[in-house]
Amino acid sequence: MVDIESKLPLDIAPASDTDSLQGPIASPVMRYLAAIAMIALATVVAIGVDSKIAIPNLSLVFVVPVIIAGVSLGLGPALCSAILGALAFNFFFIDPRYSLAVDDVANIWAIGLLFVVGLIASGVAFTSGRRAIEAASLRRQATALQNYSRDVVAADDTNAIVSIASQALEAIFQVPAVVMLVTGDRVVSLKAAGDVEPQEAELNAARSSLSTGTVQRGEVYPNLASRFDFWPVKTAGGPNAVIGLAFDPDERPSAPDTLVNIVASVLALVLDRQHARAGSPAE
């Protein structure tokens, strides 16, 4: 009988890698609207400053939202900010005002320079933001692996071991995960973490992964109906296991195998130890 348990307490707090940088602005439309709003605000600030005092570097006001957009909203919104900033500077501050026409060649150079500075700033800001996301992802994965190793070694029940492994995989990859124990062709224990549970076609793909000793990719022939990628976990004497991860087809990482293999290796060792304990005579 397949035993499905949603979650056991585990000291892993999944968090999106982009939450700290993009906050609640998740959809592309909202990010572009936020970029437009920042340019509008910069325009209001620049008009207010220009009405009080004449400064030669007023165009730099429009660089600020480009940098903010590059760090927090992504490359597309940052480029949008750069273009809109150059157009707003031309329309409101270059003679003839309130027109996109430019009479002085020097002003054309000024607008072009503002646009180039905006492009460079957006590229640098976006690259810095991506590096920050990657660093946060590596820290999260390292913490999840550390907690997984500690908790799974301390577990003294097979079901708890499998549940802890599934939760660790969900925390590492931020996708629904499943770990199942298989004896022969029968799934004897299945623990799912996340909002996706495997169907019969996916259970067949998991069995195929274990029987062939190969990784079975989801939504790829012959597993077109499977949402999960499956990895086999072979043990020396204990029950074999299968690891499944339900990646979004458009966001599947290029090389998840290294982290999966670390989890699988620890899982195999712990399952072998648990099997040896269960088979040893009571003292």
C-alpha positions as CSV (number, residue, x, y, z in Angstrom):
1,M,0.0,0.0,0.0
2,V,1.4,3.4,-0.9
3,D,1.8,5.7,2.1
4,I,1.5,9.3,1.2
5,E,2.4,11.8,3.9
6,S,2.4,15.5,3.2
7,K,5.1,16.8,5.6
8,L,7.0,16.2,8.8
9,P,8.6,19.0,10.7
10,L,12.0,19.8,9.2
11,D,14.3,22.7,9.8
12,I,14.3,24.0,6.3
13,A,12.5,27.1,5.2
14,P,12.1,27.3,1.5
15,A,12.3,30.8,0.0
16,S,12.3,32.0,-3.5
17,D,15.7,33.2,-4.7
18,T,14.2,36.3,-6.3
19,D,12.0,37.3,-3.3
20,S,14.6,39.5,-1.8
21,L,15.2,41.4,-5.1
22,Q,11.9,41.5,-6.8
23,G,9.5,41.3,-3.8
24,P,5.9,41.1,-4.7
25,I,6.5,42.4,-8.2
26,A,6.4,39.0,-9.8
27,S,4.7,39.3,-13.2
28,P,6.4,40.8,-16.2
29,V,3.6,43.3,-16.7
30,M,3.9,44.6,-13.1
31,R,7.7,44.9,-13.4
32,Y,7.4,47.1,-16.6
33,L,4.6,49.2,-14.9
34,A,6.9,49.7,-11.9
35,A,9.7,50.8,-14.3
36,I,7.4,53.3,-16.0
37,A,6.2,54.6,-12.6
38,M,9.8,55.2,-11.5
39,I,10.6,57.2,-14.6
40,A,7.4,59.2,-14.1
41,L,8.5,59.9,-10.5
42,A,12.0,60.9,-11.7
43,T,10.4,63.3,-14.2
44,V,8.3,65.0,-11.5
45,V,11.4,65.3,-9.3
46,A,13.5,66.7,-12.2
47,I,10.8,69.2,-13.1
48,G,10.5,70.4,-9.5
49,V,14.3,70.8,-9.3
50,D,14.5,72.5,-12.6
51,S,11.8,75.0,-11.6
52,K,13.8,76.0,-8.5
53,I,17.4,75.9,-9.7
54,A,19.3,75.4,-13.0
55,I,21.7,72.5,-12.7
56,P,23.9,71.2,-15.6
57,N,23.6,67.5,-14.8
58,L,19.8,67.2,-14.4
59,S,19.8,64.2,-16.8
60,L,21.5,62.1,-14.1
61,V,18.1,62.0,-12.2
62,F,16.9,59.6,-14.9
63,V,19.9,57.2,-14.3
64,V,18.7,56.4,-10.8
65,P,15.5,54.6,-11.8
66,V,17.5,52.7,-14.4
67,I,19.8,51.3,-11.8
68,I,17.0,50.5,-9.4
69,A,15.1,48.7,-12.2
70,G,18.3,46.7,-13.2
71,V,18.8,45.5,-9.7
72,S,15.2,44.8,-8.7
73,L,13.1,44.3,-11.8
74,G,15.3,42.7,-14.4
75,L,17.0,43.6,-17.7
76,G,13.9,44.3,-19.8
77,P,12.4,46.9,-17.4
78,A,15.8,48.5,-17.0
79,L,16.2,48.9,-20.7
80,C,12.6,50.3,-20.8
81,S,13.6,52.8,-18.1
82,A,16.7,53.9,-20.1
83,I,14.6,54.5,-23.2
84,L,11.8,56.3,-21.4
85,G,14.3,58.3,-19.4
86,A,16.0,59.6,-22.5
87,L,12.7,60.4,-24.1
88,A,11.4,62.2,-21.0
89,F,14.6,64.3,-20.7
90,N,14.2,65.3,-24.4
91,F,10.5,66.1,-24.1
92,F,10.6,68.1,-20.9
93,F,14.1,69.6,-20.7
94,I,15.6,70.0,-24.2
95,D,14.6,73.0,-26.3
96,P,12.1,73.2,-27.9
97,R,10.4,71.9,-24.8
98,Y,7.3,69.6,-24.9
99,S,8.5,68.3,-28.2
100,L,10.7,65.4,-29.3
101,A,12.3,67.6,-31.9
102,V,15.9,68.7,-31.1
103,D,17.3,72.0,-32.5
104,D,20.9,71.9,-31.2
105,V,23.2,69.1,-32.2
106,A,24.9,69.2,-28.8
107,N,21.6,68.3,-27.2
108,I,21.4,65.2,-29.5
109,W,24.7,64.1,-28.1
110,A,23.4,64.8,-24.5
111,I,20.3,62.6,-25.1
112,G,22.4,59.9,-26.7
113,L,24.9,60.0,-23.8
114,L,22.0,59.7,-21.3
115,F,20.7,56.7,-23.2
116,V,24.1,55.0,-23.4
117,V,24.7,55.6,-19.7
118,G,21.3,54.2,-19.0
119,L,22.1,51.0,-21.0
120,I,25.5,50.5,-19.3
121,A,23.9,51.1,-15.8
122,S,21.1,48.7,-16.5
123,G,23.5,46.0,-17.7
124,V,25.8,46.4,-14.7
125,A,22.9,46.5,-12.3
126,F,21.2,43.5,-13.8
127,T,24.5,41.5,-13.7
128,S,25.0,42.4,-10.1
129,G,21.4,41.4,-9.3
130,R,21.8,38.0,-11.0
131,R,25.0,37.4,-9.1
132,A,23.2,38.2,-5.8
133,I,20.4,35.8,-6.8
134,E,22.9,33.0,-7.6
135,A,24.8,33.6,-4.3
136,A,21.5,33.5,-2.4
137,S,20.6,30.3,-4.2
138,L,23.9,28.7,-3.3
139,R,23.5,29.7,0.4
140,R,20.0,28.3,0.5
141,Q,21.0,25.0,-1.1
142,A,24.0,24.6,1.2
143,T,21.8,25.2,4.2
144,A,19.2,22.8,3.0
145,L,21.8,20.1,2.4
146,Q,23.3,20.7,5.8
147,N,19.9,20.4,7.6
148,Y,19.0,17.4,5.5
149,S,22.2,15.5,6.4
150,R,21.7,16.3,10.1
151,D,18.0,15.4,10.2
152,V,18.0,12.3,8.1
153,V,20.9,10.7,10.0
154,A,19.0,11.4,13.3
155,A,15.8,9.8,12.0
156,D,15.1,6.3,13.2
157,D,12.1,5.4,11.1
158,T,12.0,4.6,7.3
159,N,9.0,6.7,6.6
160,A,10.6,9.7,8.4
161,I,13.8,9.3,6.4
162,V,11.9,9.3,3.1
163,S,9.8,12.3,4.2
164,I,12.8,14.3,5.2
165,A,14.5,13.6,1.9
166,S,11.5,14.8,-0.1
167,Q,11.2,18.0,1.9
168,A,14.9,18.6,1.5
169,L,14.7,18.2,-2.3
170,E,11.7,20.6,-2.4
171,A,13.8,23.2,-0.4
172,I,16.8,22.8,-2.6
173,F,15.1,23.1,-6.0
174,Q,12.0,25.0,-5.0
175,V,9.8,22.5,-6.9
176,P,7.4,19.7,-5.9
177,A,9.4,16.6,-4.9
178,V,8.7,13.0,-4.2
179,V,10.7,10.1,-2.8
180,M,9.4,6.6,-2.9
181,L,10.7,3.2,-1.7
182,V,10.3,0.4,-4.2
183,T,10.4,-3.4,-3.5
184,G,10.3,-5.4,-6.6
185,D,7.7,-3.6,-8.7
186,R,5.7,-2.4,-5.8
187,V,5.9,1.1,-4.2
188,V,5.9,0.5,-0.5
189,S,6.2,4.0,0.7
190,L,5.8,7.4,-1.0
191,K,6.4,10.8,0.5
192,A,5.5,13.9,-1.5
193,A,6.5,17.5,-0.7
194,G,4.7,20.2,-2.6
195,D,1.4,20.4,-4.4
196,V,2.0,17.7,-7.0
197,E,1.5,14.0,-6.4
198,P,2.6,11.4,-8.9
199,Q,-0.1,9.6,-11.0
200,E,0.0,6.1,-12.3
201,A,2.0,7.0,-15.4
202,E,4.6,8.7,-13.3
203,L,4.8,5.7,-10.9
204,N,5.6,3.6,-14.0
205,A,8.3,6.1,-15.0
206,A,9.8,5.8,-11.5
207,R,9.8,2.0,-11.7
208,S,11.5,2.2,-15.1
209,S,14.1,4.6,-13.7
210,L,14.9,2.1,-11.0
211,S,14.9,-1.0,-13.2
212,T,17.1,0.5,-15.9
213,G,19.3,2.5,-13.5
214,T,18.9,5.7,-15.6
215,V,17.4,9.1,-15.1
216,Q,14.0,9.4,-16.7
217,R,13.1,12.9,-17.8
218,G,9.5,14.1,-17.6
219,E,7.6,15.1,-20.7
220,V,10.2,13.4,-22.8
221,Y,9.5,10.1,-24.7
222,P,8.7,7.6,-23.5
223,N,7.5,9.5,-20.4
224,L,5.4,12.1,-22.2
225,A,2.7,12.0,-19.5
226,S,5.1,12.3,-16.6
227,R,5.6,15.7,-14.9
228,F,8.5,14.4,-12.8
229,D,12.2,13.8,-13.6
230,F,13.2,10.5,-11.8
231,W,16.5,9.4,-10.4
232,P,17.2,5.9,-9.2
233,V,18.7,5.3,-5.7
234,K,20.3,1.9,-5.4
235,T,21.2,0.6,-2.0
236,A,23.5,-2.2,-0.9
237,G,21.0,-4.2,1.1
238,G,18.1,-2.0,2.0
239,P,15.1,-1.0,0.0
240,N,15.8,0.8,-3.2
241,A,14.3,4.3,-3.7
242,V,13.4,6.7,-6.5
243,I,13.7,10.5,-6.3
244,G,11.3,12.6,-8.4
245,L,11.3,16.4,-9.1
246,A,8.5,18.2,-10.9
247,F,10.4,20.9,-12.8
248,D,8.6,23.5,-14.9
249,P,9.6,22.6,-18.5
250,D,10.6,26.1,-19.1
251,E,12.7,26.5,-16.0
252,R,14.4,23.1,-15.6
253,P,17.9,23.7,-14.3
254,S,20.7,22.7,-16.7
255,A,22.5,20.4,-14.3
256,P,20.5,19.3,-11.3
257,D,22.2,15.9,-11.1
258,T,25.0,17.0,-8.8
259,L,22.7,18.1,-6.0
260,V,20.3,15.2,-6.5
261,N,23.2,12.7,-6.4
262,I,24.3,14.2,-3.0
263,V,20.9,13.7,-1.6
264,A,20.6,10.2,-3.1
265,S,24.0,9.1,-1.7
266,V,23.1,10.1,1.8
267,L,19.6,8.6,1.4
268,A,21.2,5.2,0.3
269,L,23.5,5.1,3.2
270,V,20.8,5.9,5.7
271,L,18.4,3.3,4.2
272,D,21.2,0.7,4.4
273,R,21.9,1.6,8.0
274,Q,18.2,1.4,8.8
275,H,17.9,-2.0,7.1
276,A,20.8,-3.3,9.0
277,R,19.3,-2.1,12.3
278,A,16.0,-3.7,11.5
279,G,17.7,-7.0,10.6
280,S,19.9,-7.2,13.6
281,P,18.8,-9.3,16.6
282,A,17.5,-7.4,19.6
283,E,20.0,-7.2,22.5
